[in-house]
Amino acid sequence: MTIFTRIIAGIGLASAAIAQPAIAQQYPDRPVEFIVPWSPGGGSDTLMRLVANNITPFLGVEMPVINIPGVGGTVGLTEASRRAADGYTISQVHEGLLAATATGLTELAWDDFEPIALMTASPQYLVAATDQPYDTFEGLVEYAQANPGELTIGVTLGGVPHLHAAMIAEAFDLDWRYVGYEGTGERVRALVGGNLDLAIGDISSSLQFVENGDLLFLATGSPTRMPQTPDVPTFIDLGADLDLSITRGIVMPKGTPDEAKATMETALENLSNDPSFIEQINNAGAEVAFRGQDGYTTYLSNLATSVDRLADVIAP
């Protein structure tokens, strides 16, 4: 090799070394699709749209939401798992995926994805129709115990709402009938339409109906009373040590490049510190609860162990 060719080769290697970081820095250069595996109008849809609607200043591109509901969230997550691991698809998981895995509803598991960030925590509520012979939780307990098996409660069968409802029934010696709906929005609308007596819901899906007088919050699963509903007792107030919340986080397809994962994690962390975003999440009845890749992975791993122990309770 001549001196000239060695110089040219050296320049080429140097150029490649310089160009490589530039390629990584170009991500993202087009919109990132956000698959929300639940129906429009529910808690996941409402909260994740707040993420999508506010992320652009921090990520640099838009994030269109695609709702793909079905089978306890597993239809959309299956689609997300099959997408190219190029950084241009994200999805949302909560405890429902872990419950579906533990009960055999799906072979898909949380570690089939790349956990990026835990974003929100949402206390769950026991919501009632207003045409019932009770308007307090104590009244509900009295009526339900006098009429075992009469009341219907809307849940996601085999999912976290099913688990939460079963925990309430066990704590207060209640016997009610479980009716399955895909998402929070569907069962809350069924409750408003008179097709249910009770449902497991949250502020984002239910508050407007409570304010309109169509529904009633009987109790909240938050450990302390929520600022948005200061008159609604917690289950702890009512004598049961129950903490019933749903956390929601962002995942990417398995094998997504580290650079894309790090960029998305940083954007979500910066978003989680934005005062306007925090206010919007709080107004939707949830709290910002950011954990990055390592923290969220540890959280999901520990949670999966706990849900496995309760699998028989929520088996559909």
N, C-alpha and C positions, 0 to 999 in steps of 0.2 A: 504494500500500500504506500503510495507516495505521500509526501508531506501535504500536498494539496488535498488529496482525498481524505486524509486523516482530519484535516481542518474542517472540510465539508461535513464529514460524519459527526464530528464533535458539535458543530453548529446544529445539526439535525437533532442530536440527542438533547442538547440544551433547549432547543425549541419545543421538543416534546415535553420535557420536564416543566417548562414554563406554561405550556398549553394545558396540561392536565388539570391543575387547580382551576383554570378558567372554565373548563368544561363542567366541573363540579359546581362552580359558582353560578352557572347558568340555570340550575334548577331552582324553582320551576319556571318554565318559559311558556306555559299554557295552563288553562284552568285545571284544577284538581277535582275530580268527581267525588262526591260524598254520598255513599250509599247508606241511607238510613233504613234499617230492616224492619220498619214498623209503619203503621198507617198514618196519614196526615192527621194532625189535630191532637195527638197524644203527647205525653210528657217527653218522650225521646225526640219526636219530631219538633216540638216547640223549642226545646233547649238546644238541639243540634242545629236548628236553623239560626239561632242566635250566634252560635259559633261560626257558621258559614257566612252570615250576613256581616260579621265584624272582622273577619280574618284578613281581608285583602290588604289593609295597610301594613300588616305584619308579615304576610307571606308574599305579597307582590302580585298575586293573581286571584281571580275569582274562584269560588268553590260552589258550583251548582249542586243542589240536593236532588237525589233520586230516591224516591220511596219505593222499596221492594218488600212489602209485608208478606207474611205467611208462615205458618207452622212455628209459632213462638219466636219469630225473628230469624229462624234458621234458613229460610229461602234466600233472603237478601244477603245473609252472611256467607252462604254457600257461593252465591254469585261473586261476592267480594273476594273470596278466597281463590277464585279461578281467574281473577283479573291479572293482567301482567304486573309483575313486581317491579314497576318502573317509577314508582313514586306518584303516579297520577290517579290513584284510587285510594281513598280511605273509607273506613266504615266505623260504626259505633257498636260497642258491646256494653252490656250490663250483666247483672247477676243472672239474668234469664238464660244466657248461653250456658253458663256453668250448671244451672239446674237442668237444662235440656240435655246436656252431656251426661250428667249423673244419672238421670232417669231413663237413658237410652233413646230419647226422642231424636237425637242426632249423633252421628259419629264425629261431627265437627267439634273441636275443642279450642279453648282460648289460645293454647300454644301452637295452633295452626296458623296463627297470625303473628305479626310483630307489634307488641304493645308499644304505643308511642306516648300517650299521656292520659291520665285520669283527669277529667275536667269538672264534673259536677256531682253533687250529692243531693238527692230529693227525698225528703221525708214523705212517707205514704200516709193516706188518710182513709178512714172508714167513712164512706159517703152513703147517705140514705135518701130515698125519695121522700118528698114532703107529705105524701098522702098516707102515711103510716100511723098506727096507733101509739106512736112514741116520738119524742123529739129530743131525747137525750140518750146517751149511751146506757145509763142506768135503766131507762125505760125499755131500751132495746133488750138488755139482758133479761129483764123480768118477763117481757113478752116472749122472747125466744125460748126461755126455759119452760114457759107454760105451754108453748106450741112447738115442740121439737120437730125439726124437719120441714117446717112450713116455709120458712124464709129462704129466698134465693139470693146468692151473692155472686156478682160477676168477677171473674178472675181470668188469668191466662193459665189454662190447665197445664200442670207440669212446670209452671214457671214461678217466678218469685212472688207475684200476687197470690197465687195458690198457696205457697208456703206461708206468706204473711197471714192470710185468712185462716189457715189451719192453726197457726200459732195463737191467733186471737181466740178461736173457738176452744182450743185446749186450755188457755189461761182462764177463761171465764165459763167453762163448762157449757158450751153452746153446741147446738146441732143444726146446721143449715145445709142447703143444697148448693153445690158449686156449679156454675154455668160458665162455659168457656168462651172467651172472645180473644181475638188476636192481639189487640192493643188497648191501651188505656182509653184512647179516644172512642173506640167502638163500644166498650162496656159502659162508659159514662153516658154516651148518647142513648144506649139501650135503657139505662136507668132513667134518663129524662123522658124517654118514650113510654115508660110504664111497663117495660118488659122484665124488670128486676126490682127487688126490694132494697138491695144493698150492692155496693161495689167497692173494690179497692181502687182508689184514685190518687190524684195529687193536685196541688194548687193549679198548675199550668193547664190541666185539662178540666178542672171542676169549678174553680173559683167564680168564673163568670156566671155559671148556673146557680151557684149558691147566692151570689149577689142579686140575681134576678128572682130569687125565691123558688126556683125549681128544684133545688137540691139542698141538702143539709150536711154539714160536717159534724160527725158524732165524736170523733177522736182523731188524734194525730200520732204517728209513729215516731215523731221527733222526740229526742230525750228531754227537750225543753220546749215550752210553747213558742210557736212561730210568731214573729212580729206581724205577719200579714193576717194571722188568725189568733189574736191574743185570748179570745174567749173560748177557744176550742181546747179541751183538756188533752193532755198526753195520756198514753196508756199507763205510764208511771204514776201520774196523778190518780188514775183510776184503780191502782193497786196491782198492776202487772209490770214486771221488769222487761218490757218489750221495746226494742229499738228497731223500727221498721223503716229502712231507707233503701233507695236504689241509687247506685252510683253509675255514672256514664263516662265512658272513655273512648279514645280514638285508637284504632289499629290500622295497620297496613298489611298488604299481602306478604306472606312469608318469602324471604329472600330479597326484600326491598333494599337497595343500596344504603350503606351507612350514611352517606352524605345526605340523601333524601330524608332519611329518618331524623337525622340531627337537625336539618333545616326545619322540618315540620314540628319537631319538639320545641325548638327555640321560638318559632312563630306562635305556637299554642301557649307557651309559658309567658311570652310577652303579652298576648291577648288576655291571659288570666289575671294580669296585673293592671289591666286597663280599667279605670274607674267607671266608664260608661258601660262596659261589658258586665262588670260586677253588678252594677245597679240593675241592668236588664235581667240578669240571671236571678237576682234576689226578687225582683218583681214577678218573676215567673214561678216563685215558690221554691227555689233551689239555692244552694250555696256553691260558690266556686271552691273546688277542692283539688287543686293541681298537684299531680305527681308526675315526674318525668319517666323516661323509659325504664330505668332501674327500679324506681319506687313502684311504678304501676305493675311491672312484672312480678315483683315480690308480693304486692297486694293480691293479684289474681291467683298466684300460686297458693297463698295461704287460704284465700277464700274458697278455692276449689276443694281443698281438704275438708273444710267445714261443711260445704254443701254436700259432699259425698256422704257424710255421716247422716244427713237428713233426707237422703234420696227416697227412702221408703214412704216418707210422709207425703211427698208431693208427686209420687208416681201417678201418671194419668190413667 
